[in-house]
């Protein structure tokens, strides 16, 4: 069954299984019929509030069932959801709100102070407050659209379409996710409905079940919805008629309880989450007999971690690789290849049906099997654009190929192996961190004359941020002073774990930072410079 849009998939599942649980978050549950009805209400209220198709709508809050009401409300109204990472600082949120030009923000009450700190010029003209009480301002806003007869107001019968709503196509933009870059400023990656349908459809047509979603599944969404991985995983399960279990924020204790109490059968996590789960005292007492598949991404898994996870969880494992720009996963290491000790465990995986991969040199010429170059991916799930940045879009998306910025090679069987990063990305517990953003903030300190940031290996989190800095004349700042200074400007996961004072930043004759010199020293003795 081909369901190219989020709207079609939700309507279909609401028709097939209206009373089946769609979303569970804490004590709250939405059935498929309730999720569709709520999405219709949100869509109508957005239109009544003057939010037009194509306008951006921000969400600043943790995971909840209401996040998915708003996602589908945006899909039904033709607006574009901009989920914000709630761990960002006011400076970072200011940039995203200003760049997206969001017309309205759904705001969890816990983050009211954060929004107040945002520059006034960047704040959306309207906001809707989501509190702890499910009869809060959001509930009143959602239900304030006309007829007292809720059924008449909803027009939520499967397949029904209200006159004031839109009928999106596969190419209609639906989500704008912000990812940082080498310029230091986050870019808005615009994804259309097809980004959330193309891979699933291609696997189904090819009869491939490396990853699958079944109506009887109960799936843990371990990755937050402001990441493409969490959003993609949730929508795949909802398109398949499964029940998703959303955690407001990931903790090992809450995840173990959810796995046990909800009878979770599938999960999507990053490897650092698996480490935390295995270290949780309650994990030994939990019954994971119903858990059939764990999907992970963000970084490779070590053989030791895989062996421990296989012993405790007893599930199949699949690794996914991709970028926000590729619409999440484009390459998969299937369960059959997850055997400790075999060479393919070092691979990112194979392209899905309908996805192509090539390796190119510095001039864009394709390289033969075994040669290392930049990994490029052609996928029908690829992004529409970087919002408002046509030149940056043209640099990354070339003739339908996404240039990943990762260095790697392909073997004779078509498996992709990632060796290093070309664009200097640091991945800390699944979070992308970009050196330029930290360097820019660090150099604003009056005691810092110059700075360079690289990733260092970390056995627990995959990588950690290592900051090297050159002191300005005068008394140099302490590590504590630098850390406090950055804490006011950067989210906690971007903060350096180490501050190393150096005499000068290595540069080539044209002034470009020779980041590799510092990074190679930190990764000495390792055969690949990703972890």
N, C-alpha and C positions, 0 to 999 in steps of 0.2 A: 504494500500500500504506500503510494507516494504522497506525502503530506509536506509540501514545500514551505509552508508558513507556520509560525507559532499559533496563529488564529485557527487555521484548519485543523492542526493536531489537537488543540484543546477542544474544539467543537466535536471532533470525531470521538474523542475519549469520553466527553460528557454525554454523548449519545449512546455509546456502548456500555458504559459503567457509571451512570450518574451518581450512585451512592457509594462508590468505591473511594477510599481515602486517597487524596492527591498529595496533600502537604500536611506534615505533622511538625510542629515546633513547640517543644515543651508540652503544656496541657492543651494546646490548641490544634484542631484538626479541620481541614477543609476538604470536602468531597469534590469530585470533578464538577458536579453540577453547581456547587457553591463557588468554586473558583471561577467558573465561566460567568456566573451571575455577578460576582464581585468585580470581575474584569470589565463587564459591560457597564456597571455602575460607575466605576472609576473613569472609563472612557467617556461616558456622557458628561460627567462632572468636569473633566478636563476641557471638553468642548464648550460647555456652558460657561467656564471660567475664561474663555477667550484664547485657550491654548490651541493653536492650529496644527494641522498635519505638517510634520517636518520640524516643528519646534522641539527644543530640548527640555526634558523634565529630569531634574536631579533627584537622587535619593541619598540621604545621609543618615544612615542607621545600620544597626546590626541585622543579622538574618532573622526573619520572622515570616509567618504565613502571609502577612500583609505585603511584604516585598514582592511576592509572586502575584498577588492581586494587582499591584501597581505595574509590574512587568507586562502582564497580559492586558491591562488597561491601556498602556502605551501602545501595545501592538494593535489593539482594536481601534484606537483613535488616530493611528498614523503618526503619533509622536515618537520621539527617540529618547529612550531612558539613558541617563548618565549616572551610573552608580558610583558613589564616592567612597574611597577607602577611609573609614572612620578613624583610622590611626594617624591620618595626616595632620599636619599643623595648620593653623589659620592661613599662613602664607601660602602653603601648597593648595589649600582649598580655594583660596582667593583666585589663584591662577586658573584652576579648572572651571570655576563658575564664570569667570570673566571670559575665558576662551570659548566656552560652550554657549554663552549667552542664554543660560537656562531661564525659561519663562516662569518656572515654578519649582519649588523644592519640597519634597516630602521629608520631614525632619523628625527623627526620634528625639523625644524630649531630653534625653541624656546629653544631646549634643547642641542644645540651645546656646550654651556659652560659647561653643566653638563658632557657631554661625555669627554671633554678636561680634566676634573678633575679626571676622572677614571684612575686608574693605567694603565700605558702604556701596561704592559704585559697582561692585561685583555681585552683590546680593540679588537674587531673583526678586522681582517685584511682589511675588506672592509665595507664601509657604503654608503647608498643612502639617499640623503637629500630630505626631503619633506618640501617645503616652502608654503607660503600663495598663491602664484601664481600657478594655476593648470597647467601651462606650465613650471613648474620648473624642477629641475634636475631629480626628480622621473619620471615625464612624459617623459622626453627625454630618461632616462634609460629604461623605460618600452617599448618604441616604437622602440628601436634601434636594433631590432633582424631580420634584413634581408629584405625580399621582400617589395617593396614600396606598393604593393597591400595589404592593411590591412586585407581584408577578407582571402587572402591566408595565411597571417602570423598567423591569429588567429586560423584557423581551428576550429571555435567555434560553429559549428552546434551542437545542442543538441545530445548527444550520441557519438559525434566524439571524437577520442583520438589520439593525436599526438604521433609519434613514440618515441619522446624523453621524454615523460611524463610517469607517472606510473599509475597503476590501484590499488588503495589501497583496502585493505579488512577492515572488521569491526575491526580487531585487530591491524591495522597499527597505530603506534603513530602519532599524529597530533599536539598536543599542550603540552607545558611544563609550568606549572604555579607554581610560587614560593610562598611557605607558610612557615612562621617562625615556630619554634618549641622550645621544652624545652632546646635544646642545645644552643639556641641563634642565630644559623645560619639558614637562609632560606633553605628549601629543595625543589628540583624541582619535582613536582608531574606530572608524565607522564600520559597523557590521550589519549586513542585511539579513533578512529571514533565512536566506539560503545557507548562511554560515552555521545555522543550527539544524540543518536538515541534510546537507549534501553528503557528508560522510556516512551518516546512518543509512541514507537511501542507497548509496553505492554499495555498502556492505550487504544490505538486504538483497539487492539485485544480483550480486555476485555469489550469494550463499556463504558469506564469510562471517564467522561468529567470534572473531578475536575479542570483541567487546559486544555484549548484547543486553537488551532491556526487555524484560518479560512482565506481563500484567501482574503476576503474582509476586514480583520482586518488591522488597522494601529496601530502599537504597539510602545510605548515609552520604550526605553532601558535606564532605570534610573541608573543602576549599570554599572560601567565602564568595558570595555572589558578585563582589566588585572585581573579581578575577574572572577572566574568560573561562578558566578551567571549571570553576564552581558553577558558573551560569550555564555553560555548555552541558555539563553533566546533569544538572537539574532538568534542563529542557529535554534532554534525550530520554530520561526516565518518564517525564510527563507525556512525551509524545508516544511512549510505549505503554502507557496505562499503568505504570508502576506507582508506588507510594514513595515519596521522598521524605527523609527525616533531616530537617535543617537544624543546625545548632546556632544559637545566637552568636557565639564565638567558640572556636575550637579549644577545648581543654581535654586532656587525656581522660580525666575522670568522667566528664560528661559523655565523651565518645564511647567509652567502655559501657556505661550505663545504657546508652542508646542502642549499642550493638546487642546488648543482652535483653533489654526490656521490650524493644520493638521487633525483635526477631529479624534483624538486618541480614539481607542476603548478598548485597553488593555494596561497595564503598569506593569512593574516589578520594585520594589523599596525596600528600607529598611524603617522600621517605622520612623526613624529620618527624612527621606525625607518627609514623610507624614506630620510630625509636621511642617516642614519648608513650605510646600505647603499651609497648612491651615493658617499659619501666614502671607502669602504673600497678600498684599492689593488687588491685582487684582483678587484673587481667587473668591471673592464674585460676581464679574461682569461676570465671565466666564460661558459659557454654557457647562455643562458636560453631556448633555442628551445622547450623543453617546457613553459614556464610559460604557462598560459593565462588565469589570472584572479587578481587581487590585490584583496582586500577590506580596506577600512580604516575606522577609526572613531575616536572620541575627540575629534576636532577636524576642521575642514574641511581640504582640501588646497589649497595655493596653485597658481595656474596655472603658475608657473615650476617648482615641484616636480613637477606632473603631466607637464609637457612633458619634463622630464629623465627621469622614470620611464618614460614611454612609449617614449622613445628607447632606453633601456638594457634594459628588461625586455620590451618588445614585447607586453605582456599587456593584457587588458581590465581595467578598474578599476570597482569598485562601492563606494560609500560607504554605511555603515550608521549609523543614529542611533537612540538609545534610552537607557534607564537600566537599572540593576540592577532597579529597581521594575517595569519593563515586561518583564522577562525577557530583557533585552538588546534586540536590534534591533526597532523597530516601523516604521521608515521607511527607505527605500532610494533612493539615487540610482543608477539602473541604468547599465550600461556605455554604452548608447546616448547618455546625456546627458553623458558625459565627453569633451567637445570643448572645448579651450581657446578662450576668447573668447566662448562663448555664455552668455547670462544665467543659464541654469539651473545652471551650475557653482557658483553661489553658494547654491544650495538644499541643504537637508539631504536632500531626496528626496521620494518619494511613499509613502503608507502601503501596506503589503502588503495583498493580498486578505484580507478579514476583519478588518482593523484600521481604526478610524475616528479622525479627528482633528477637534478643534474649538479655536477660539481664544476665550477668555473675558476679560471685564474684571474689575476688582477685586471686583465683587459676584457674579461667577459667571455673568453673562449672556453668551450667545454673541454674538460679533462677526461682522460681514460680511466677505466677501473683501477682502483688502488692509489691514484694520485690525490694528494690533499689539496683542497681549495675551498672556496666558499660554497656552502650548501644552498641551493636554490630549489624552491618548491612551487609547483603549479597545481593548484587545488581549486575546485569549484566553490569552496568555502571561504576563499580569500576575502580580505577586506575590500570595502568600497574605496576608501581613501583615508588619509590623515586629514581631519577636519580643518579646512581653511589653509592647508599647506600643500599646494599643488606641486611645488618643487621637491619637497621632501617625499611626497607620494611617488613622484616620477623616479626618484632615486631608489626607492625600495621595491616598487611594483613596476617591473620592466617587461613589457610584452606578455603580461599575464603571469610572470614568474616573480615570486616573493624572494628577495635576497635576504637571507636570514641573519647574516653577520656572524654565523658560526662556521668554523673551519672543520672540514671532515672529508671522508672519502666513502665510496660505495664499493662493496665487494662484488664478486662474480654472480652471486645469488640475488643482488639487489638490496642487500642490507646496508643501512646508513650507519656510519660510525662517526661520532663527534669527537674531535681531537682537542679543540681549543675554541676561543672566541675571537673574532676579528674586531667586534665593536666594544670590547672591554666590559661587557655586562658582568655584574657580580650577582650570583643567585644565593640569597640567604634564606634558608628554610622555605624555598619555593617562591620567594619574593624577588623580583627583579630590582636591582639597585644599580644606578649608573654613576660612575665616578665623577663626571663633569658637574653633576648637581651638587655633590658633596664638596668638591674642590671650590666651586663658586661660593658656597656658604662659608667654607673655612677661610678663604682669602679675604672675606669681609672683616675678619678679626684684625684689629690694628696691630697685634703682635705677630701676625703671619705675613711674610713677604711673598711666599710662593707655596704651592701645595700640589701633591699628586696622590691619587687614591687608586689602590689596586685590590684585587681579591686574593685572599690567602686561604689555604685549605683548612677546613674545620671538620673534625670527625663527627661532630654532633649535628651541626647545621648545614653541612655541605661546604659552605664558604663563609668567611667573615670579612668585614671591611677593614682594610689596613691603610691608615692615613700617614703619609710622609709629609712633613712640613719644614719650611725654611724660616727661621725666626727673623723678624724685622729688627732693626737697631733698637737697643734698649733692653730692658729686662724681659726675657721670654716668658710667655704664659705657661702655666702648669697644665698637665693633662686634664685635671679637674676643671680648670677654667675653660679650656677648649671644648670639653664635653658639655659643660653647661651652656656655652655659647651656641653650639650646634643643636642642643636639645630644644631650643626656642624656635628653631628654623626648619628642622627636619623631623620626620616621623622616626620613632624609636628604632625600627628595623633597619634604618639607613645609617644609624650612628656607628662610627668606627669602634671596633673592639680593641684596636691598638693605635697609638699615636707615636710615630717615630720621627725624631728630629734629625734632619739631614742637612748637609752643607749647601747642596744645590739640587735642583730638579734636572735630571738628565734630558737634554733636548738635542735634536739634530740641527744642522746648520740653518734650516728654515724655521726653527723655533718649535717644531712639533715635539711633544713629550714622548720620550722613549720609555713608555710604560712597561714595555716588555723586559727591560733590564731589571727593574725592581721586582716584577712579577716572577720572573724566572728564578730569582734568588729565593723567593718564598716557596716555590714549587719544586725546588731542586730534589732530584731523586725519584720523581714521579714520571711515568711514561705518558701521561696525558694531563693537560692542565685544566680539567674540569673535574668536579667532585660531586 
